[in-house]
Amino acid sequence: MRKKMLQILVLAAVLPAPQLWAMTYHIDPMHSSVSFRIRHLVGKVSGNFKAFFGFFDYEEDKPEAWRVEAMISTASIDTRVEQRDGDLRGAKFFNAEKFSDMRFVSTKVADFADDTAKLHGDLTLLGVTKPVVLDLQILGMDKDPQGMQRVGAMATGKINRKDFGMVWNEKLDRGGYLLGDEVEITLEVEGVSGPPLPAMPGEAPRALGEASPPPGEAPPVPGEGLPLPGPESIKPPEAASPPVP
């Protein structure tokens, strides 16, 4: 009996751990949104980013297999006021000429319960990378009329813009400041299985490490030879296909 137990322990030590095989979903920008809200004087102003792309790995009820990576074009900011959007793209805020994108890469999923969890990740903005935690909710999973599998999710959270070096403000005569430091973030995402999708209609799909076009520059025309985004940047190579028994 002791010899048999020893054999089992030896086998457990040398055999590889089981792999998690999650499906990869590409973010569909036509059915997704990236929005924010910040205090201004006595109210709040909201806006969104019109160009973003990325993917996530998802397997139902297995949060240990979930991964997310996405990029957002800073020049695509839209608050419905052209002059304000120009200021926000400038050096005092997003400095879109120098930092064309912000990037989020998940690091872990915690506190999973039913369809909610805490999504931990690293956000890079203005060349500064800081950890952030988002409240994640899985909204559902189904097939679209074309037979493609889709997953919907929403994530909300808050960041302090000063943590990333976005410090500009204006002091008011009666005390206080023009803008708040805390920024509320809401991500509503629908992912679809299948080939990668462009950040905006008319753009070609881009690799996750490839920068967005500078402000005012036309997006690239789809064509051959352009790199496609995919999960290789965060998934281990051996996860590309299941092992042969």
For each residue, the residues with C-beta under 8 A, 3 or more apart:
1: 4 5
2: 5 6
3: 6 7
4: 1 7 8
5: 1 2 8 9
6: 2 3 9 10
7: 3 4 10 11
8: 4 5 11 12
9: 5 6 12 13
10: 6 7 13 14
11: 7 8 14 15
12: 8 9 15
13: 9 10
14: 10 11
15: 11 12
16: 19
17:
18:
19: 16 238 239 242 243
20: 59 62 64 65
21: 59 65 239 242
22: 57 58 59 62 65 66 67
23: 57 58 59 149 193
24: 55 56 57 193 230 231
25: 55 56 57 58 149 150 151 191 192 193
26: 53 54 55 191 192 193 194 195 196 197 229
27: 32 52 53 54 55 56 70 189 190 191 197
28: 31 32 150 190 191 192 197
29: 32 51 52 53 197 198 199 200
30: 201
31: 28 190
32: 27 28 29 52 187 188 189 190
33: 48 186 187 188
34: 48 49 52 72 185 186 187
35: 46 47 48 49 185 186 187 188
36: 46 47 48 183 184 185 186
37: 44 45 46 47 183 184 186
38: 44 45 161 179 180 182 183 184
39: 43 44 179 180 182
40: 43 44 45 178 179 180
41: 172 178
42:
43: 39 40
44: 37 38 39 40
45: 37 38 40 79
46: 35 36 37 79
47: 35 36 37 77 78 79 80 85 88
48: 33 34 35 36 77 78
49: 34 35 52 72 73 74 76 77 78
50: 73 76 77 78 200
51: 29 72 73 75 76 199 200 203 212
52: 27 29 32 34 49 70 71 72 73 76 199
53: 26 27 29 70 71 196 197 198 199 205 206 208 229
54: 26 27 68 69 70 71 104 208 229
55: 24 25 26 27 68 69 70 191 196 229 230 231
56: 24 25 27 66 67 68 69 106 151 153 189 191
57: 22 23 24 25 65 66 67 68 231 235
58: 22 23 25 65 66 138 151 191
59: 20 21 22 23 62 65 66
60: 141
61:
62: 20 22 59 65 66
63: 66 109 112 117
64: 20 109
65: 20 21 22 57 58 59 62
66: 22 56 57 58 59 62 63 106 109 117 119
67: 22 56 57 106 231 234 235
68: 54 55 56 57 104 105 106 119 121
69: 54 55 56 103 104 105 106 208 231 233 234
70: 27 52 53 54 55 103 104 208
71: 52 53 54 101 102 103 104 199 208 212
72: 34 49 51 52 76 101 102 103 104
73: 49 50 51 52 76 96 100 101 199 212 213
74: 49 77 89 94 95 96 99 100 101 102 212
75: 51 89 94 96 100 212 213 214 215 216
76: 49 50 51 52 72 73 199 200 212
77: 47 48 49 50 74 85 88 89 94 96
78: 47 48 49 50 85
79: 45 46 47 84 85 88
80: 47
81: 84 85
82: 85 86
83: 86 87
84: 79 81 87 88
85: 47 77 78 79 81 82 88 89
86: 82 83 89 90
87: 83 84 90 92 93
88: 47 77 79 84 85 93 94
89: 74 75 77 85 86 93 94 95 96 97 215
90: 86 87 93 94 95 96
91: 95 97 98
92: 87 95 168
93: 87 88 89 90 166 168
94: 74 75 77 88 89 90 99 126 166
95: 74 89 90 91 92 98 99 126
96: 73 74 75 77 89 90 99 100 214 215
97: 89 91 100 214 215
98: 91 95
99: 74 94 95 96 102 125 126 127
100: 73 74 75 96 97 211 212 213 214
101: 71 72 73 74 211 212
102: 71 72 74 99 123 124 125
103: 69 70 71 72 123 124 208
104: 54 68 69 70 71 72 121 122 123 124 132
105: 68 69 121 122 234
106: 56 66 67 68 69 109 119 120 121
107: 120 121 122 131
108: 120
109: 63 64 66 106 112 117 118 119 120 136
110: 117 118 120
111: 116 117 118
112: 63 109 116 117
113: 116 117
114:
115: 137 138 139
116: 111 112 113 135 136 137 138
117: 63 66 109 110 111 112 113 136
118: 109 110 111 133 134 135 136
119: 66 68 106 109 133 134 135 136 155
120: 106 107 108 109 110 131 132 133
121: 68 104 105 106 107 131 132 134
122: 104 105 107 129 130 131 132
123: 102 103 104 129 130 131 132 159 164
124: 102 103 104 127 128 129
125: 99 102 128 130 164 166
126: 94 95 99 164 165 166
127: 99 124 165
128: 124 125 163 164 165
129: 122 123 124
130: 122 123 125 159 163 164
131: 107 120 121 122 123
132: 104 120 121 122 123 157 159
133: 118 119 120 157
134: 118 119 121 155 156 157 185 187
135: 116 118 119 155 156 157
136: 109 116 117 118 119 153 154 155
137: 115 116 153 154 155
138: 58 115 116 141 151 152 153
139: 115 152 153 154
140: 151 152
141: 60 138 149 150 151 152
142: 149 150
143: 147 148 149 150
144: 147 148 150 192
145:
146:
147: 143 144
148: 143 144 192 193 194
149: 23 25 141 142 143 192 193
150: 25 28 141 142 143 144 190 191 192 193
151: 25 56 58 138 140 141 190 191
152: 138 139 140 141 188 189 190 191
153: 56 136 137 138 139 187 188 189 191
154: 136 137 139 186 187 188 189
155: 119 134 135 136 137 185 186 187 189
156: 134 135 184 185 186 187
157: 132 133 134 135 184 185
158: 182 183 184 185
159: 123 130 132 163 164 182 183 185
160: 163 181 182 183
161: 38 164 166 167 181 182 183
162: 165 166 167 181
163: 128 130 159 160
164: 123 125 126 128 130 159 161
165: 126 127 128 162
166: 93 94 125 126 161 162
167: 161 162
168: 92 93 179
169: 177 178 179
170: 177 178 179
171: 175 176 177 178
172: 41 175 176 177 178
173:
174:
175: 171 172
176: 171 172
177: 169 170 171 172 180
178: 40 41 169 170 171 172
179: 38 39 40 168 169 170
180: 38 39 40 177 183
181: 160 161 162
182: 38 39 158 159 160 161
183: 36 37 38 158 159 160 161 180
184: 36 37 38 156 157 158
185: 34 35 36 134 155 156 157 158 159
186: 33 34 35 36 37 154 155 156
187: 32 33 34 35 134 153 154 155 156
188: 32 33 35 152 153 154
189: 27 32 56 152 153 154 155
190: 27 28 31 32 150 151 152
191: 25 26 27 28 55 56 58 150 151 152 153
192: 25 26 28 144 148 149 150 197
193: 23 24 25 26 148 149 150
194: 26 148
195: 26 205 228
196: 26 53 55 205 228 229 230
197: 26 27 28 29 53 192 205
198: 29 53 201 202 203 204 205 206 222
199: 29 51 52 53 71 73 76 203 206 212
200: 29 50 51 76 203 219
201: 30 198
202: 198 219
203: 51 198 199 200 206 219 220 222
204: 198 219 220 221 222 223 226
205: 53 195 196 197 198 222 226 228 229
206: 53 198 199 203 210 212 220 226 227 229
207: 210 227 228 229 230
208: 53 54 69 70 71 103 229 233
209: 233
210: 206 207 227
211: 100 101
212: 51 71 73 74 75 76 100 101 199 206
213: 73 75 100 217 218 219 220
214: 75 96 97 100 217
215: 75 89 96 97
216: 75
217: 213 214
218: 213
219: 200 202 203 204 213
220: 203 204 206 213 223 226
221: 204
222: 198 203 204 205 226
223: 204 220 226
224:
225:
226: 204 205 206 220 222 223
227: 206 207 210
228: 195 196 205 207
229: 26 53 54 55 196 205 206 207 208
230: 24 55 196 207 233
231: 24 55 57 67 69 234 235
232: 235 237
233: 69 208 209 230
234: 67 69 105 231
235: 57 67 231 232 239 240
236: 239
237: 232 240
238: 19 243
239: 19 21 235 236
240: 235 237
241:
242: 19 21
243: 19 238
244:
245:
